[in-house]
């Protein structure tokens, strides 16, 4: 049975001013699956990730060519509200970035901004998001203490929980485990496997073993030469990409010959 597409890129190019950072990228990301973006530094993985929630626009003089569709609707067409879009597309960054507030307030802030005011509703959202992030049992008695008291791995799970409080459909992760120890990394990977039941997840990673472990699909990006734009070299299900890639450059990267 063919899987339902959640995100589709159609001949997408991206520019910072006059510099073309991404060239003619096309792919379809299936719903409720984990897709890993892999490739050497500077190949455009994170830029492609941020195209999905339009956070590249925070930088001046950027533009997109082509179509970026979520559920078949072009998110760059006139009239699209980027703020509402980002409510649908949660984001988790490379380093944990909790707010300088309590654990509870880290999670209640987003729902408050989007109109939820009643304490019992906020309490339910906080508890639900922490349970989904596999953190509730560790922090349920210390909700009103500073988020900075948590370990690095706990802070990253808190940031995942924070992204879930506004009930997104998509969850973008930009190297979410690169700053974590192996035990914390294992917890995040286990969490990702659970979360894909409810969310479509796109993850940038430099860790080939991690991509092989947690993703259902893999996209390999590459810059052919210095100053050239990033291109999508190969996209497919992860088992095929890692065992029978069709492009020699994919095989060379995965086996560590470069990158």
Number of C-alpha atoms within 10 A of each C-alpha: 3 5 10 12 18 18 20 22 21 15 14 19 22 25 17 16 12 10 12 17 21 26 19 16 20 17 18 15 24 19 21 20 24 27 26 30 26 26 27 16 13 16 22 24 27 20 17 23 20 17 19 23 24 19 15 21 15 8 9 9 11 15 16 18 15 16 19 23 19 19 13 11 13 16 20 20 11 7 7 12 11 15 12 11 16 18 20 19 23 23 26 22 17 16 18 21 15 19 15 11 15 18 26 23 20 22 30 23 18 17 18 15 10 11 8 15 13 9 11 10 12 20 13 13 22 25 20 16 22 27 15 18 25 20 18 18 10 13 17 15 9 13 18 14 15 17 23 16 12 17 13 18 23 23 20 27 25 29 24 30 26 29 24 29 25 23 18 18 19 27 24 26 23 22 19 25 26 15 15 19 11 12 10 18 18 15 16 23 19 14 17 22 16 14 19 17 13 15 22 23 28 23 25 24 23 19 15 16 11 15 23 16 14 20 23 19 22 26 22 22 26 25 21 12 8 7 11 15 21 26 21 22 18 17 23 19 15 22 15 13 21 18 10 12 19 14 11 11 17 22 16 13 17 21 12 9 9 10 12
